[in-house]
């Protein structure tokens, strides 16, 4: 099963505003050719947009584990909790 | 809201609820703020809950709480890509009252626990994310800011039970966030299977459960573990690896999970099951040296936010509950003495040092480093053991004397005996 298939199983209450931010897009562009976050994120929140030359952040499907915050070797991701009541709502947990 | 409570607790997980229960019973006016729709809606754990620590707070809780299965069998599998050397222990005694441990699902268990805490007199407000702490001009914590209009709440004591993503603990200046080698990422699926199928496949009586921890090739050479736990009508199946290893492996954790699913020993156990939920959680595994400062004037940090998990024994919720209970007790003393400065709150750390919580973390303080620096334990030894066992169990016409000599030769070729002795000795030094 793909990550997308699995995320369909989870219940999300997505906010209109993001809780995840790339601090400096230049770091992704010039210093991080591996684009680690696009690989290790378990919800595939981060994707490289070749045309725009930047990371796209699909925060709506974030499962709020926090790995991107500490896993980005450049600490270039600002991670906040979603606003109250928003984000993933597990039914099993 | 702009209100005043004796104590405000951030987070309605096992740590926050335990603190809340102790405080409410002690007569304190306590508020618990939870960012999810309901307690447990943001929480994930592998699934094993030990009985003892919660039993102290809610005697006999398992007789009415929504637990999944009582564990009677616990296993370790040392895996290679197509084999597994297994060992485990089973006893029906664990099904006797009181049990040792059981599986639970957080989103089902925590609402029940929260209800008990509310019944004891605590106020619980959900859908509320705390975004900041309020300090007075002397730098002591005097309240929190909830992310809603007029969201300031004042309190004599604030307890942070905010989980592994401890942003407020960091804001309080107690922590610089986890380093990549201080946390593991676990991904998990809950796979629905009929009750009878689970009991047949795992050889269980109705209501009984089994656990499996998977080492070796289960994590594709990374430091970590796979797991498979039986619930009532589902199994929890997952894999967790050190963030540092995951990041530099270039692998996606879901890929790792799907890979493990294909292992012949796993595949048949979950066959025909329907995945009903996918989750991910960071686990603070840095041990004693990685734990944040645990208190300051007006503030205490408990549970995952304080890094209180024991990866070697897959314990976490029980450490959370013990730390929450002790923080609750110390907060009651602070209220009674009218002093919530560090002078009183330092008792929280002192008492925690005397319990299994910090004693165990001290014991395994170097475990992660050790296995990180000695990958042979998770890579070469499972492979070697698998070959030894295959030789041992394969009957051909080799006389047993020759077979024994062959096995010893095989072992020595792969790793000199002195090296094995040294490995065992250093492992004993690191975690024994």
Interface residues (C-beta under 8 A of the other chain):
Chain A: X1 X2 X3 X6 X7 X9 X10 X13 X34 X36 X39 X40 X41 X42 X43 X44 X63 X64 X65 X66 X67 X69 X70 X71 X73 X79 X80 X81 X82 X83 X84 X85 X87 X88 X89 X90 X91 X92 X93
Chain B: X35 X36 X37 X38 X40 X41 X42 X43 X44 X45 X105 X106 X107 X108 X110 X126 X127 X128 X129 X131 X146 X147 X148 X164 X165 X167 X177 X178 X179 X180 X183 X185 X187 X189 X190 X234 X243 X246 X247 X248 X250 X251 X252 X253 X254 X258 X275 X276 X277 X278 X279 X280 X281 X282
